[in-house]
Amino acid sequence: MKITHCRITPIAFRDPPLLNVQGVHQPWALRSIIELGTDTGLVGLGESYGDKDVLEDLEEAREAVLGLDPFATNVLRQRLSEVLMPRTHAGMALAPGTHGNKALEKVFAALEVAMLDLQGQTLGKPVHEILGGAIRGNIPYSAYLFYKFAHHKDDPYAPDPWGEVLTPEQMVGETRQMIDEYGFGSIKLKGGVFEPELEIETMKELHGAFPNYPLRIDPNGGWDVGTSIRAGRALKGTLEYLEDPTPTLEGMARVAKEVSMPLATNMVVTNFAHFPEAIRLGSVQVILSDHHYWGGLRATQILARHCQTFGLGLSMHSNSHLGISLAAMTHVAATIPNLTYACDTHYPWQEDEIIAGGKLKFDGGSLTISDKPGLGVTLDYAALEKLHQNYLTCGIRKRNDALEMQKYYPGWQAKLPRFLEGTG
């Protein structure tokens, strides 16, 4: 069996006006859907970022996958390393000092998922069995909360079901709505938006309203060291972990020495080369994996072993995504014994879907792993074409939350850290 064609379809789907340290989500989120077809008629699916740079890298890598047996992932990686020169662009803003060939990792991850889907379909086994077998049948996910505007600046007549969320009281309401609908058992807030005092108050309100729920806050590097220490001390006994309060390994290490809760990251440890310095400094205690930029599902398993070796906790990061990515996340999560925290997911914020049968369903805040061959999902081609047409007409080619925020606040500039009170 050989891979005979590689189809890459950029798509755009509606995204609410969710606030973060970089600004506010644009009305359209971009993704790419990858289809690897074979001479036997099977088609494997992958999903990745949809920014212009990533699409260019995927196009450049297209020839590397053609002619390969779907099981030849090592050969694919070697070919891609020759095609893609070291680059750091695409997909997400990383903190200062991070490095590595993220283009290679992102492209390989997208194609590896599609190849694993083909492997599973060929053998009649789900991807989690291809990865060594599931050690759990249900994967818990976390309620992922955002401060948000009621509607997009240029789209005032298309309100979403969540409404405006700019106060602690409104955030409690958003949380209750999400838990009631999806059954999540833990709670994460995207912070770094307002003055730290308001976000501390929000977390305390959430703790009071949901006293038995593990809580997390992620300022995305928006606080300096002094602010992070003050906030961490104020939230003692409230958080299961504090995620990326400040934007460097050195800063995180200083904060870790002064606060009681673990520090987590998906910004300052983003590839294996960051481990030695992170361990030496004691910068983080929890790593958030993400197969989209760590290099795929098997790389995520390797990351889990690294965390186990160095005594670090493991969670899972999310970006705006659809069902192919969620299926892949769930398959690999099922195989990792030390994934002891509920995984992040933006999925409740997304109304569109391109998989047949519509959106995947949470039961009690968890997804049950599929026993269907491969990923267990197929494409709804009519929905895919609709979202592709959205891409062609939306006018967005690279995510820019700061540009969207400037529609509300002219002169807005994204910066890390945003909230300063001295380094403490």
N, C-alpha and C positions, 0 to 999 in steps of 0.2 A: 504493500500500500504506500502511495506517495501523495504528498500535498501538491495539488495541481493549480490551485488559485488562492489568492489572498485578497479578500474584499474589505476595504476600510471605509466605513460610512460615518462621517461626522454628523452629529445630531445636536439639537438644542431643545431643552424642555423648560417649562416654567419653574421659576425659583422665587420664593417669597423674599421680601426686603429684610433679610436677617442681618443684624449688626455684629461687627467684630472689630478688632483693633485696627484693621486695614481700611475699614469703611463700611459699606453695606453691599450685600449681594445684588448683582444686576438682575433684571427681569428674566434673563435666560441663562441657564447653566449649560456648559458645553461638555460633551463626551464623544468618544469614538467607539463604534461597535466593529469588532473584528470577526470575520468569518474565514475559516480555513477549510477549503473544500478538498476532497480527495478523489482519486480515480475509482474508488468504490462507491462514491455517492454520499459518504458521510460528510457532515459539516460540523466543525468545532467552533465554539463561540468564546470570545474574549471581550472585555470592556476596559477602556482606559480614559485618560484625559482627552479633551477635545480642543485644547488651545492650538494655535497655528504652529508653534514650534514642535509640539508632539506629533501633530499630523504630518509635518515635514519629515520627522525622524521615522515615523512608521512607513511612509512612502519610500524613504531611502532604504529601509530594511526589507521591503517587500520581496525582492529577489532572493534574499538570503534564506527564506523559508521554503521557497518553491523547490520541489523535487525531493524534499526530506521525508523520511519516514516519520510519522507523528511521535514515535518513541525517541527520536534522536535529538533530545533537548540539549545535550552537551555540544553536539555539532552546531546546533543553532546558535548557542551562546558564543562559540568560537567564531563563527561567521560574523555575528553582529559586532563583536569586539574589533573586527577588522574594518567593518563598514562605518561604525559610529565613532568618530573621534571624541575624546573626553570633552563633555559639555556639562554645564550646570543649570541650563535654563529649564523652563517648562513646569507647568502643573501646579506648583505651590511656591510660596515665598518662604525660603529657609532662613534661619537666623544667621547673623554674621559669623564667619569662621567655619561654617560647614562646607564640605567639599565632596568630590567624587564625581564619577561619570554617571550622573542621574539619567541621562538620555538612554544609555545602555540598559540600566536597570528597569526603566519604565517600559521600553520597547520589548525587552525580553519577557518581562512580567506579563504583558498583554498577550504575546504570542504563546508563552508557556501555558497559560490558562486554557487557551484554545486547543493546544496540543494535548493537554491532559484530558480535556473534554473528549477529544478524538480517541485517546487511549482507552478511556472508560467505555465509550460507545463500542469500540472494537472488541473489548473483552467482556462486554455486558456487565460491567461493574461501575459503581459510583466513584467519583473522584476521591472521596475519602478512603476508599479501599486501595486505590492506586497509590495513595500517599502513605499507606502502611496500616490503615484501619482506624476506625473511630473508637475513642475511649469514652465518649459521651454521645447521647442521642439527641439532646436538646442544647442549644446554644443561647444563653441569655444575652440580651442587648439592653442598653441603657437609654433612658429618656434623655434626649439631647436637646437642651433648652437654649433659646436665643432671645435676647432683647430684639425687638423688631418694630418697624413702622407699620402703620395700618395698611398702607399700599405703596407701590412704587410711585415716584414723583411724576413720571410720564405716563402712568397707567392708573389714574385715580378711580376709574369705574370698574376695576377688577379686584375687589377685596378678597382676601383669602379667609379660610374658616377660623383663623387664629386671632385676627384683629391686632390692635396695637398692644405692645407689651414694653413699657418703658419704666415701670415702677415695681417695687418688690411685691405689692399686692397683685398686680397684673401677672407677674411671673408665677406666683402661687396658682393663679387661675389657669395659666398655660400648662403648668405641670399637672394639675388635676385633670385637665382635658386630655392630655397625652396619656397619662396613666390609665384613665378610665377607658380610653379607646384601645390601647395596646397592651396594658397590663405590666408595664415595665416595673422592675424591682429595684432599680438604682437610678440616680439622677446626676446629670452633668450640665453645668451652665457654661456657655461661651462668654467669657468676661473680657476685660480690657477695653470696655466700651465707655463706661461712665467713671466718674471719680471713684477711687477704691472704697470710700466710705459707703457709697450706695450699694456697691456690689457685695461688700461685707454684710450690710443690712439684708440684702436679698438672700444670701446664703443662710443667715440666721432665721429669716422668715420661713425659708424652705425647711430648715431643720425643725422648726416648731410645728409646721404643718404636716411634715412627713418624718416623724421622729425615728422610725425604724428603717429608713432608706439610706443606704450609703450615698454620700454626696461628693461631688468633685466640682472644681472650677478651673477653667483654662483661660487665663488672660492672654495667651499667645505671645508671651514676651513683652507685654505692654507695661509692666511695672519695672522700675529700677530695683536695685538690691534692697535699699532702705524701705521702699514701699512694700516689697515682697515679704520682708521680715516682719514688718508691722502687721500686714494682713494675715500672714501665717500665724502669728501669735494671737491675733484677735479671733481667729477661726479654730483655735485649739479645741480638740474634742468634737469638731463638727465635720471634718473632711476625712474621707478614706484616702485621698491623695490630692495634692496641689500640682496642677499640670502647667509646666512652662511659664512660671510667673515672670521670669526675667530671661533675656535673650542670649546668654553665653554660658559655656561650660563653667567658666571661672565664677561668674555671677551665681549660677545655680549652686555651685559648691559652697559659696559663702552663705547662701540662704539655707541650705540643708543643715548647716552646723547650728542654726539659730531657731529652727522651727521643729515641732514635734511630729508632724505628719510626713509621710514619704513624698518626695518630689517625683513627678512623672514627666516624660517628654516624648514628643514626636518632632521636635525642632532642633535640638542640639545633639542628639544621637540619631543620625539618619542613615548611616551605613556602618559596616563592620570596622572601618578604619578609625571610627570615633571611640571605640571601646577602651583602648588603653588609657587615653587621657581621662575619659569619664570615670573609669575605675580608680585611677590614681588620685583624682581630685575628690572622689566621692560625690559627684555632681547630681546623680539621679539614683532613684531606688526602683523605679518602674519604667519600662520601655513600652511605648505604644507601637506595635507592629502595623505595617500597611503593605500588603503584597504588591500594590501598584508601584511603589518606589523602592522597596527593599530588594526587588529582583524576583518576585514570583512566590508561588506557594511553597516550593521546597526551600527557598531561601528563608521564608518565614519560619519553617520548622528548624532550620539551622539557627536563626535568631533566638528561638525559644531555648535551644540547647545552650547558647551563649549566656542567656539570662539565668538559666539553671546553674551553670558553672560558677557564675559570679554572684549568685544569691540575689538576683534582681527579680522583681515582679514583672508580669507581662500582661498587657492589655492590648486593645486593637483600635487603631485610628480610623476615621472615616472622612470622606469628602462627599460632595453632592454626587450621588451615584444612583444607578438603577439596578434591576434585578439580577443581571449577569454577575456584576460585582458582588452583590449581597450573597448570591449562591456560592461564589468562589470563597468569600470570607467564611461562610458557614462550614463549608467542607473542610477547609484547613483548620479552622478553630476546633472542629470535632476531633482532630488528631493530636492536639497539643495538650499534654497532661498539666503543664504549669501555666496555662492560660486561666488564671484564677479570678480575674475581674471581668465583669460584663463588658461586652464589646460596644464601641461607639457605632452609631449609624445615623445618617441624615435621612434615611428612607421615609420616615413619616412626613417629612416636609415636601416630598416629591409627589405630585399628583399623576404625572405621566408614567407610562411603562411601555416597553417594547417586547416583553416576553409574552408568549401565548398564555391565555388564561388570566392575564392581569397581574396585579401586584401579589407578591408573596405575603402570606398571612402570619402574623405573630399570634402566638397562643401563650398567654401569661407572660408576655415580654420576651418570649423565646421563639426561635425557629427550630423545627424538627428537621434533622438532616434527611436529605432525599436518598432513597435507595434505587432510584432510576439510574440507568447507565449514564456515565459522564456527569456533567453538572446537573442534569435533570431538568433543564429548561430549554425551550426552543423559541425561535423568533416569531413574533407577529409582524409579518412583512408590511401589512397596511399601516400599523402603528409606527414601524421603523421609517417608512417613507414619509409619513406625516411629520415626524420629528426631524427628518433630514430636510424637508422643505422649511421647517422652522429655522434650521441652521442657515439655509441659503438666504433667508429674508430678514433675520434678526439683526444683522449688522455688527454682531460681536464676533471677534476672532481671537481674543485673548482676554481672560478674566482680569478685571480691573475694578476692585471694590472702591478704591480711592476716587476714581473717575465718577463712579455712581454717586458717592457721597458728596462730591462737589456740586451736584444738582441741588442738594439741600443746603450745603454750607460751602459757598464759593471760597476758594483758597485752602480748602482742606488738604492736608498732606499726610500720607502714611509715614509713620516713623516708629522705631523700636529703640528703647522703651518710650512710651507715650506719657506715663505718669511718673514724675520725678519728685523726690524729696531729699536727695543726697544719698550716698552709697552706704550709710549706716556703719 
